[in-house]
Amino acid sequence: MSADQKTVAAGRERTGIRRVFFIRKNTDNALILAVLLLVAFGLMMVYTTSYYTAQLKIGDSSYYLTRQALISGGALAFMVFLSLFNYQWLCKFGTWPVYIASVVLMALVDFTSLGIEFNGRKRWFGIGGHSIFQPTELVKLALIMVVALLLTNLKYKIDKLGGVLLVLGVTGVPIFFVFLNNLSSSIILVAIVLVLMTIASEHKKKYLAVLLAFLAVVAVAYFLGDWLVDIGLLKRYQLERIDVWKDPEAYSLEGGWQVMQGLYAIGSGGFFGKGLGNSVQKLGFVPEAQNDMVFSILVEELGIFGAICLIALFGFLIYRILVIASNAPDRLGFFLCAGVAVHISLQVVLNIAVVTNMIPNTGVTLPFISYGGSSVLFLMSEFGLVLSVARQSVGISRKKRSLLRSLFGSGRRPETAGQREAGQAKNRYEQASKADNT
């Protein structure tokens, strides 16, 4: 074998490896630092909000902290492992298996005894009565991947009826299963799909009108609760949440107690708070303070200043995701990052809005801060994909590609160094062969 033939073979081998593993060492250290800070902050808040309840009910004050730390450590390792893979290869071969698994698991939760009911809500998948995880979190990851893949392949066809129906049909199945027992998460999923479709479309005004109409329907639904229960679109406990939101004092037994105690915690915190660990409301007044209401205890102990710092950290995290999106090498990478950014943004806004009683209780957790293994694991999976996109983006911190170029580009995968080297060697080999024949 000649030298040029060996170069061609070596280039093809490197190209094949890069299709699965991308070896380039580009990483967004700022994004990784933001994730680590949020994880550390979350572990701190899980412990300070749960040690009293854990000691009282379980006899181990660090019970929740230990579980969350173990899951967070494993999830971080999985994030790093996932980032080593080429996201294009992952989406090509992993999107549909993840999608099918999410649909099957949601169906099992909704319609079989494998669905575990907790606090009147059937959201957990479990075996033998022991809950394992919430498939809704897997659905969020699956929808981000499948919508990104569909929008990449459809390109301009997203503005045609066939393309719209395809996206809505594929995403509608898991969203329907989620809607049966988790209205708030189904609203988040619909919003993710609509926002990504709006970004992908060249006729954004039409999609913006649909998105605004969807938000208007959600807003009006709060005032039509009884009628929606009668026709089966809302369940009784969901209507109770609306009543609690309207007048938490009058409906204290139905959940208003938690809302009022959370507001007392926020109001007593002041600007700098009472100090870490000095919350009074977590001592049995705010039920399950380590879950959805963790933000109220955060404000009580760290004050408005601590809340501003946390919100700023989330803002920086989303900013870094958008920077990676704008520098993504193709449309697929862009839509993956955009989907993750939309997901994180929605959950942060909704959780804080619930804690401050701006909207009815939705049961949405605060990413990285609330206690919950399912949420952390699949959030880290999403960030593994984002970091994989970052690894294939050239000079993220220096090169600022146009967002419009990333969005409306051809979506063609950039030529790698191995492909260029192999192509050049192939051309030289073919020219040499022609010269020999002549």
VENVENBEL-V159162 format. One record per residue. N is the residue number from 0. RES is the residue in three letters. SS is DSSP state (~ for helix, > for strand, _ for the rest). PSI is psi in degrees with one decimal (NA if undefined). Layout:
N_RES_SS_PSI ; N_RES_SS_PSI
This chain:
0_MET___130.9 ; 1_SER___169.9 ; 2_ALA_~_-39.9 ; 3_ASP_~_-38.8 ; 4_GLN_~_-39.9 ; 5_LYS_~_-38.1 ; 6_THR_~_-41.6 ; 7_VAL_~_-46.2 ; 8_ALA_~_-41.4 ; 9_ALA_~_-40.1 ; 10_GLY_~_-40.7 ; 11_ARG_~_-37.8 ; 12_GLU_~_-43.8 ; 13_ARG_~_-38.5 ; 14_THR_~_-41.8 ; 15_GLY_~_-39.3 ; 16_ILE_~_-40.6 ; 17_ARG_~_-19.9 ; 18_ARG_~_-27.1 ; 19_VAL_~_-51.7 ; 20_PHE_>_129.1 ; 21_PHE___116.8 ; 22_ILE___-16.1 ; 23_ARG___140.9 ; 24_LYS___13.1 ; 25_ASN___125.6 ; 26_THR___149.7 ; 27_ASP___91.2 ; 28_ASN_~_-31.5 ; 29_ALA_~_-40.7 ; 30_LEU_~_-43.9 ; 31_ILE_~_-42.2 ; 32_LEU_~_-42.1 ; 33_ALA_~_-41.8 ; 34_VAL_~_-44.8 ; 35_LEU_~_-40.7 ; 36_LEU_~_-40.7 ; 37_LEU_~_-39.2 ; 38_VAL_~_-45.6 ; 39_ALA_~_-42.7 ; 40_PHE_~_-41.3 ; 41_GLY_~_-43.3 ; 42_LEU_~_-39.2 ; 43_MET_~_-44.1 ; 44_MET_~_-34.8 ; 45_VAL_~_-42.4 ; 46_TYR_~_-47.7 ; 47_THR_~_-26.7 ; 48_THR_~_-16.4 ; 49_SER_~_-12.3 ; 50_TYR_~_-33.9 ; 51_TYR_~_-49.3 ; 52_THR_~_-41.0 ; 53_ALA_~_-41.3 ; 54_GLN_~_-37.6 ; 55_LEU_~_-42.5 ; 56_LYS_~_-32.1 ; 57_ILE___-26.1 ; 58_GLY___10.4 ; 59_ASP___106.8 ; 60_SER___-23.4 ; 61_SER___16.7 ; 62_TYR_~_-54.5 ; 63_TYR_~_-37.9 ; 64_LEU_~_-44.9 ; 65_THR_~_-46.6 ; 66_ARG_~_-45.4 ; 67_GLN_~_-38.2 ; 68_ALA_~_-42.1 ; 69_LEU_~_-45.3 ; 70_ILE_~_-40.6 ; 71_SER_~_-40.6 ; 72_GLY_~_-45.5 ; 73_GLY_~_-38.7 ; 74_ALA_~_-38.1 ; 75_LEU_~_-42.4 ; 76_ALA_~_-40.6 ; 77_PHE_~_-36.4 ; 78_MET_~_-46.7 ; 79_VAL_~_-43.7 ; 80_PHE_~_-44.0 ; 81_LEU_~_-33.9 ; 82_SER_~_-17.8 ; 83_LEU___-17.3 ; 84_PHE_>_151.5 ; 85_ASN___119.5 ; 86_TYR_~_-28.3 ; 87_GLN_~_-40.3 ; 88_TRP_~_-42.1 ; 89_LEU_~_-43.8 ; 90_CYS_~_-33.8 ; 91_LYS_~_-43.0 ; 92_PHE_~_-13.1 ; 93_GLY_~_-19.3 ; 94_THR_~_-52.5 ; 95_TRP_~_-37.9 ; 96_PRO_~_-40.9 ; 97_VAL_~_-41.2 ; 98_TYR_~_-48.8 ; 99_ILE_~_-42.2 ; 100_ALA_~_-41.0 ; 101_SER_~_-40.5 ; 102_VAL_~_-44.8 ; 103_VAL_~_-45.3 ; 104_LEU_~_-39.5 ; 105_MET_~_-38.9 ; 106_ALA_~_-40.1 ; 107_LEU_~_-39.3 ; 108_VAL_~_-41.9 ; 109_ASP_~_-34.4 ; 110_PHE_~_-0.1 ; 111_THR___174.5 ; 112_SER___-5.6 ; 113_LEU___-12.9 ; 114_GLY_>_122.7 ; 115_ILE_>_127.3 ; 116_GLU_>_132.6 ; 117_PHE_>_126.3 ; 118_ASN___38.2 ; 119_GLY___4.4 ; 120_ARG_>_128.6 ; 121_LYS_>_90.1 ; 122_ARG_>_-9.7 ; 123_TRP_>_143.6 ; 124_PHE_>_130.3 ; 125_GLY_>_168.6 ; 126_ILE_>_131.3 ; 127_GLY___28.0 ; 128_GLY___-2.0 ; 129_HIS_>_119.8 ; 130_SER_>_143.8 ; 131_ILE_>_-55.9 ; 132_PHE_>_172.0 ; 133_GLN___111.5 ; 134_PRO_~_-19.9 ; 135_THR_~_-36.2 ; 136_GLU_~_-35.4 ; 137_LEU_~_-35.5 ; 138_VAL_~_-39.0 ; 139_LYS_~_-45.9 ; 140_LEU_~_-44.5 ; 141_ALA_~_-41.5 ; 142_LEU_~_-38.3 ; 143_ILE_~_-43.4 ; 144_MET_~_-44.8 ; 145_VAL_~_-38.0 ; 146_VAL_~_-41.6 ; 147_ALA_~_-42.6 ; 148_LEU_~_-43.7 ; 149_LEU_~_-44.5 ; 150_LEU_~_-33.4 ; 151_THR_~_-43.5 ; 152_ASN_~_-34.5 ; 153_LEU_~_-35.7 ; 154_LYS_~_-121.6 ; 155_TYR_~_-16.5 ; 156_LYS_~_-8.8 ; 157_ILE_~_-19.9 ; 158_ASP_~_-0.3 ; 159_LYS___156.4 ; 160_LEU_~_-40.4 ; 161_GLY_~_-42.1 ; 162_GLY_~_-42.5 ; 163_VAL_~_-46.4 ; 164_LEU_~_-35.3 ; 165_LEU_~_-48.5 ; 166_VAL_~_-46.3 ; 167_LEU_~_-36.7 ; 168_GLY_~_-43.8 ; 169_VAL_~_-43.6 ; 170_THR_~_-22.8 ; 171_GLY_~_-29.6 ; 172_VAL_~_-57.0 ; 173_PRO_~_-33.4 ; 174_ILE_~_-38.0 ; 175_PHE_~_-44.0 ; 176_PHE_~_-37.3 ; 177_VAL_~_-39.7 ; 178_PHE_~_-31.2 ; 179_LEU___-30.6 ; 180_ASN___2.3 ; 181_ASN___82.1 ; 182_LEU_~_-42.7 ; 183_SER_~_-43.1 ; 184_SER_~_-34.4 ; 185_SER_~_-34.6 ; 186_ILE_~_-41.6 ; 187_ILE_~_-43.3 ; 188_LEU_~_-43.6 ; 189_VAL_~_-42.3 ; 190_ALA_~_-40.4 ; 191_ILE_~_-46.9 ; 192_VAL_~_-47.2 ; 193_LEU_~_-39.8 ; 194_VAL_~_-44.3 ; 195_LEU_~_-38.6 ; 196_MET_~_-36.0 ; 197_THR_~_-43.5 ; 198_ILE_~_-40.0 ; 199_ALA_~_-24.0 ; 200_SER___148.6 ; 201_GLU___-15.2 ; 202_HIS___71.3 ; 203_LYS_~_-28.0 ; 204_LYS_~_-37.7 ; 205_LYS_~_-44.4 ; 206_TYR_~_-35.3 ; 207_LEU_~_-37.9 ; 208_ALA_~_-41.9 ; 209_VAL_~_-42.2 ; 210_LEU_~_-43.2 ; 211_LEU_~_-37.5 ; 212_ALA_~_-40.1 ; 213_PHE_~_-45.0 ; 214_LEU_~_-36.8 ; 215_ALA_~_-40.5 ; 216_VAL_~_-42.4 ; 217_VAL_~_-41.6 ; 218_ALA_~_-44.0 ; 219_VAL_~_-31.6 ; 220_ALA_~_-29.7 ; 221_TYR___-26.2 ; 222_PHE___1.2 ; 223_LEU___32.5 ; 224_GLY_~_-49.3 ; 225_ASP_~_-42.8 ; 226_TRP_~_-39.2 ; 227_LEU_~_-32.5 ; 228_VAL_~_-40.2 ; 229_ASP_~_-36.6 ; 230_ILE___-0.7 ; 231_GLY___4.9 ; 232_LEU___-24.0 ; 233_LEU___151.2 ; 234_LYS___162.7 ; 235_ARG_~_-41.0 ; 236_TYR_~_-29.7 ; 237_GLN_~_-38.1 ; 238_LEU_~_-37.2 ; 239_GLU_~_-35.1 ; 240_ARG_~_-36.4 ; 241_ILE_~_-42.5 ; 242_ASP_~_-40.7 ; 243_VAL_~_-42.1 ; 244_TRP_~_-40.4 ; 245_LYS_~_-40.1 ; 246_ASP___83.4 ; 247_PRO___-29.4 ; 248_GLU___-40.6 ; 249_ALA___-24.5 ; 250_TYR___45.3 ; 251_SER_~_-34.1 ; 252_LEU_~_-23.9 ; 253_GLU_~_3.2 ; 254_GLY___-8.9 ; 255_GLY_~_-27.0 ; 256_TRP_~_-45.9 ; 257_GLN_~_-42.9 ; 258_VAL_~_-47.5 ; 259_MET_~_-42.1 ; 260_GLN_~_-35.8 ; 261_GLY_~_-40.4 ; 262_LEU_~_-36.5 ; 263_TYR_~_-40.5 ; 264_ALA_~_-44.8 ; 265_ILE_~_-43.4 ; 266_GLY_~_-29.5 ; 267_SER_~_-7.9 ; 268_GLY_~_-30.0 ; 269_GLY___-157.7 ; 270_PHE___-41.2 ; 271_PHE___-1.6 ; 272_GLY___175.2 ; 273_LYS___-8.3 ; 274_GLY___144.8 ; 275_LEU___124.7 ; 276_GLY___-4.1 ; 277_ASN___15.9 ; 278_SER___141.6 ; 279_VAL___-37.2 ; 280_GLN___-23.1 ; 281_LYS___-9.3 ; 282_LEU___52.2 ; 283_GLY___-7.4 ; 284_PHE___-43.0 ; 285_VAL___108.5 ; 286_PRO___135.6 ; 287_GLU___54.9 ; 288_ALA___-22.7 ; 289_GLN___-6.6 ; 290_ASN___-115.2 ; 291_ASP___-28.1 ; 292_MET___18.5 ; 293_VAL_~_-29.2 ; 294_PHE_~_-33.7 ; 295_SER_~_-40.8 ; 296_ILE_~_-35.0 ; 297_LEU_~_-45.7 ; 298_VAL_~_-36.6 ; 299_GLU_~_-40.6 ; 300_GLU_~_-36.7 ; 301_LEU_~_-6.7 ; 302_GLY_~_-176.3 ; 303_ILE_~_-33.3 ; 304_PHE_~_-45.2 ; 305_GLY_~_-38.8 ; 306_ALA_~_-41.9 ; 307_ILE_~_-41.3 ; 308_CYS_~_-42.6 ; 309_LEU_~_-44.9 ; 310_ILE_~_-38.8 ; 311_ALA_~_-38.4 ; 312_LEU_~_-41.6 ; 313_PHE_~_-40.8 ; 314_GLY_~_-41.4 ; 315_PHE_~_-39.4 ; 316_LEU_~_-47.7 ; 317_ILE_~_-37.6 ; 318_TYR_~_-43.7 ; 319_ARG_~_-36.1 ; 320_ILE_~_-41.6 ; 321_LEU_~_-33.1 ; 322_VAL_~_-43.8 ; 323_ILE_~_-40.5 ; 324_ALA_~_-43.8 ; 325_SER_~_-19.6 ; 326_ASN___8.3 ; 327_ALA___144.1 ; 328_PRO___-13.6 ; 329_ASP___175.7 ; 330_ARG_~_-34.7 ; 331_LEU_~_-48.3 ; 332_GLY_~_-39.1 ; 333_PHE_~_-48.1 ; 334_PHE_~_-33.1 ; 335_LEU_~_-49.2 ; 336_CYS_~_-41.5 ; 337_ALA_~_-40.8 ; 338_GLY_~_-41.4 ; 339_VAL_~_-42.3 ; 340_ALA_~_-42.7 ; 341_VAL_~_-43.2 ; 342_HIS_~_-51.2 ; 343_ILE_~_-44.9 ; 344_SER_~_-46.8 ; 345_LEU_~_-44.8 ; 346_GLN_~_-39.1 ; 347_VAL_~_-47.9 ; 348_VAL_~_-46.0 ; 349_LEU_~_-42.0 ; 350_ASN_~_-46.5 ; 351_ILE_~_-37.0 ; 352_ALA_~_-37.3 ; 353_VAL_~_-47.7 ; 354_VAL_~_-35.8 ; 355_THR___6.5 ; 356_ASN___31.8 ; 357_MET___-26.3 ; 358_ILE___162.3 ; 359_PRO___156.8 ; 360_ASN___126.9 ; 361_THR___-14.7 ; 362_GLY___15.6 ; 363_VAL___131.0 ; 364_THR___161.3 ; 365_LEU___115.5 ; 366_PRO___131.9 ; 367_PHE___-21.0 ; 368_ILE___-44.3 ; 369_SER___151.8 ; 370_TYR___136.6 ; 371_GLY___118.0 ; 372_GLY_~_-38.3 ; 373_SER_~_-45.0 ; 374_SER_~_-46.8 ; 375_VAL_~_-43.1 ; 376_LEU_~_-47.9 ; 377_PHE_~_-24.7 ; 378_LEU_~_-43.0 ; 379_MET_~_-33.3 ; 380_SER_~_-41.9 ; 381_GLU_~_-42.5 ; 382_PHE_~_-25.3 ; 383_GLY_~_-41.0 ; 384_LEU_~_-41.6 ; 385_VAL_~_-43.8 ; 386_LEU_~_-31.8 ; 387_SER_~_-39.7 ; 388_VAL_~_-41.4 ; 389_ALA_~_-37.0 ; 390_ARG_~_-28.3 ; 391_GLN___0.2 ; 392_SER___129.6 ; 393_VAL___119.7 ; 394_GLY___58.3 ; 395_ILE___-41.2 ; 396_SER___-16.3 ; 397_ARG___-38.2 ; 398_LYS___121.0 ; 399_LYS___92.6 ; 400_ARG___150.3 ; 401_SER___134.3 ; 402_LEU_~_-39.1 ; 403_LEU_~_-36.4 ; 404_ARG_~_-40.2 ; 405_SER_~_-36.3 ; 406_LEU_~_-46.2 ; 407_PHE_~_12.8 ; 408_GLY___177.8 ; 409_SER___-17.5 ; 410_GLY___6.4 ; 411_ARG___135.5 ; 412_ARG___128.1 ; 413_PRO___150.8 ; 414_GLU___129.9 ; 415_THR___168.4 ; 416_ALA_~_-39.7 ; 417_GLY_~_-40.1 ; 418_GLN_~_-42.3 ; 419_ARG_~_-45.0 ; 420_GLU_~_-43.3 ; 421_ALA_~_-40.1 ; 422_GLY_~_-42.3 ; 423_GLN_~_-42.5 ; 424_ALA_~_-37.6 ; 425_LYS_~_-41.6 ; 426_ASN_~_-42.2 ; 427_ARG_~_-40.3 ; 428_TYR_~_-42.5 ; 429_GLU_~_-39.2 ; 430_GLN_~_-40.8 ; 431_ALA_~_-39.5 ; 432_SER_~_-41.7 ; 433_LYS_~_-40.0 ; 434_ALA_~_-39.4 ; 435_ASP_~_-38.0 ; 436_ASN_~_-32.0 ; 437_THR___NA
